[in-house]
């Protein structure tokens, strides 16, 4: 039984991402249920990086629907191209927002959110199947190290799901 991800706080952020991914691969193993897999990933990242909100929005027709997450209540649906999540879906690219209040069209799902990173999850067919959204209650919490680490995780997920 897994109770927590074991990551030393002495490691650099990049090393913590590498360790999380290694442990996730072991924990998930041969599991094929997407809800279970996304739930474990969400819990692990939320625990290790102490985000305000960590979760997935899943592509459902012309919108993103709330998937597994950790943190306060969230928006149930986000339209294609709208907000940070919708833009990540539309552009198929990672979005880093240092100050969500300065992002045109930002969707306020939680007023405590100050900065955000959203990484698309591409399926085997190259289409976006979900986005991985992390929010912080501090400004400028995310950088290229986060983008790279999360991209490695979402690439693995795209192959796994």
N, C-alpha and C positions, 0 to 999 in steps of 0.2 A: 504494500500500500504506500502510495506517495502522499506525503503530508505537506511538503514544500520543496521548492527548488533550492539547492545548496550552492550559493554563489558568494564568494568572498567579497566583502565591500572594499578590500584593498586593490582589487583589479581595476584596470582602466575600463571606461565605458565600452570600448570596442571588445575587450576581453570578456566582459560580462555578457555581451550579445553572443559571442562565440560559445561561451559556456551554456547559456540558456538554450541555444539551438541544439547543441550536442545533447543536453539532457532531455529536451523535448523529443528528439528523435528516439531516444531510448524509452521514454515514458509512453509515447504514442504507439511505438512498435508497429504491429500489423493492424491496428484499429482502422476501420474504414468509415465509421459514422462521422459525418462532417460536424454535427453539433457537438459531439464529444471532443473531437480534435480542436475545434475553434474555442471551446470552453477551456480546455487545458492550456492552450496558447495564451488566451486572454488572462487567465489566472496567474500564469507564470510571469508574464511581462508586467502585470499590475503589481505583483508582489516584489519583483526584483527592482523595478524602476520607480515605484511609488507615484504613479500618475494619479491625477484627479479622476480620469476616466480612461478606460482601455477597452476597446471592443471592435466588433465587426458590424458592418452594414452589408447585407447580401443583395445582389442584383435580383430584382423581382419585376420583370417587365420593364416599364419605363421609370422605375424608381428603385431606391435602395430601401430595404426594410431592415429594421433593427435585428441584429443577431446576438450571439453570446457576448456579454460584456461584464465588466466590473466597475462599480462606481455609482454615482447618483443616477436618478431617472434620466432618460434620454428621449430624443425625438424618435417617433415610431417610423416615419418615412421621410426620405429626402429625394427630391426630384432630380432627374438627370441634369447635370450641368449647374446645379444650384448649390451654393455654399462651398466649403472647402472639400467636403466629401464628394459632392456632385462634380466638382471640377477635376478632382483626382480620377474619378471614373471616366469623365469625358475625355480628358487629356492622356489617360493611361500613364500618368506620371505622378511622382511623389510631390506633395505640397507641404512646404514648411511655412508656418505663419507665426512670426514672432509676437505679434499683437493682433489678436482676433478682432479687436475693435477697429482696426485700420483696414481690415479685409472687406472689400466691397461685396455686399450680398451675404455677409456672414450670417449663418443661421444660429441664433442663440438657443441652444438646448439646455445650457446651464450657465447662469450668470457668473459663476466662480471661474469659468474657463478664461485663461489669459493668452495661452499660446497652444498651438496644435500642429500635429504632423499627421498626414494621411497618406497611406501607401496602398496602391492598387494590388489586388491579388489577381494574377492572370491565370486562366485555366489552360489546359493542354492545347486548346484551339486558339490561344492567343487573345481571347476575349476576357474582359474584366468580369470576374464572377463575384467579387466582393471588394470592399476596401477595409483596411485596418486603420482605425482612428485612435489616436492617443491625444489626450488633452491634459494640460497642466494648469495649476492655479498660480503659476509664476510666468512672467514674460520671458520670451526668448529661451525657452527650456530645451528646444530641439535644434539639432545641427546636422551636418553631413555624416557624422559618426552614427547618429540615430538612423538617418536615411539608409546608410549602407547596411547596418545591422538588421533593420526591419525589412529591407529589401531581400536579404538572405533568407529571412524567416518566411516572407510571403512567396518567394520563389519556391521554397520547399513545400509550402502549403499548396501552391498551384499544381505541383507535381503529385501531391498526396491526395488531393480532393477529387 
